[in-house]
Amino acid sequence: MLCTAFFLMTSCDQKTEALKPVPLDDTKIVYRSCPNGGDCACYISFKNPTPSDEVTITICGTTDGNAASCSEPDPPVTCEVIDGLAHSGITLNDDYPRHQFCMEAEHGLRIDAVPMNAPDTLIISCQDGVLNADTTMIIIHSPATRVYIRTTAECEVPRCI
């Protein structure tokens, strides 16, 4: 009996090593549909979508747009070059609250947004899939809002001023 008690005390007291999560790369995440291997994987989405939210956006300066090429001849001073392809006529709503696109690092981006019910708050990130990704909030007002964003080498998205 003494052997059984000793066995139970020693085998039950063993500590198991906790599994540690493997951190995601917190710099650049690339998803396979980006045309260039070094592009930043981006998205724009509602912060807290509700059934009445709806906004139509056009994004200029991507590397994977669904429309013709676009550029911004006179971007804000702190913005990088804005040229590339456009994602045009994208409607974000309760059924489609998030849109993905690709951006070249260290490039500028112009977002034109027309809300159905203003104000709406959107979030943009070019670190899709990164734990604690850098994001920027955009408040959309009626009748329309134009915002300039740039990507850093680490795919962060500060606003241009």
N, C-alpha and C positions, 0 to 999 in steps of 0.2 A: 504494500500500500504506500509505503514511503517512497518507493521508486516511481509509482504512478503520479504521486503528488509532485515530486521533483521534475518529472518529465513534462507535466502540464504547465508548471510554472516557467520552465525554461523555454518551452516551445511556444507558449502563448505570449511571452514577453518580447519576442523578436519583433523588431521594427521593420516594416517594409519600406523600401525606398519610394518616395512619392514620385510619380511621373511628372516631369517638368515639361510644360508646353514648349515647343520649338518656336521661337519668335519669328514672325514674318520679316522679310527684308523691309526695312522702313525707308528705303529710298525709292527706287523706280520699280514699278510693277508693270509688266507688259502682258497684255492679253493677245491671244493668237490672231484676232481679226485685225489688228493694227497693221497697216501696210509696211511700215518701217520698224525694224527690230528694236530701235531705241526709243520709240515713242512713249509718251506718258499715257496711261490708260485713265481716261477721265469720265466723269458723269456729272449730270445736273439733275437735281431732284427737288421735290417739295420737302420742306423741313418737316411739317406735320400735315400730310394731305387730308382733306375732308372731301366728301362727295361733291361739294359745290365748287371746289378749286378747279380752275382750268386756265392755262396760260399757253400762248403760242410763242415759240422762240425761234430765232434764227441765230446760228453761231457761225462766225466768220473766223477763219484761220486754222482750221483743223487739217489733218492729213488724210482723212477718210470721209469727206463729205458726200452728200447725196445730190449736190447741185453744182453749179458752175464754180469756177475759181472766184475768189474774192480778195480784196485787200482794203486796207485803211490808209489812205494817203497821208493823213495827218493825225497819228495817234497821240495820246498824251505823252508828255516828255518822259515820264518814268516807265513807259511801256516799250516792250521789245517790238520788233517788226511784226506787223499783222498782215500775213498773206497766206494763202493756201486755198482750201476748199470750204464750202459752206454746207451746213446742215440747215435746211430752210423748211419752214412750215411745220415744225415739230410741235405737236400739241401734247402737253403734259396735263394729265387729269387723274382722277381716282383710279381708272383702269390702267393707265400708263404713267405712273408717277416718277419714272426715272429714265433718262436717256443717256446712253454711253457714246463716247466719241474718242478719237485719238488726237493727241497734240504733240508737236515737237517740243522738246525741252528748250527753255530759254527763248520762247516765242510769245507773241501777244495773241490775244483773243478778244473779239468783240461779241457781246451778247445783246441782242435786241429782244425784248420781251413785251408782249401785249397781254395783260391779264383780262380775264372775263369778270372776275370779282376781286377788286383791289382792296387793300394791299394783300399780296401773297409773299411768302418768304421762300426763296429757293436756296439750295446749297450746291456749291460746285466743289469738286475735288478732282485732282489729277493723280491721285494715289489710290485708285480703285483696288481693293483687295489688301490694303495695308492696314494693320492694326493701328489705331489712333492716327488715322490719316489726317493730313492737313486739309482743312476745308475753309471756304469763305462763304458767308451768308450774303445773299442779295435780296433786298426788299424791292418788290415790283409795285409801282404805283400806276394809276391810270393817267393818261390814256396809254402811255408806253414808257419803258425804261431802257436806256442804253448803258451798258456797263463794260468797262475795259479791265481785263485780267491778264496777267502774264504768268508763264510757268518758269520756275527756276530750274537749275540743273538737277535738283532733287525732286522735281515735279510738284513743288509747292505752288500755291495759287494766290499770291498777293494781288490786291487791286492796284491798278495804275491810277496815279493822281496827277 
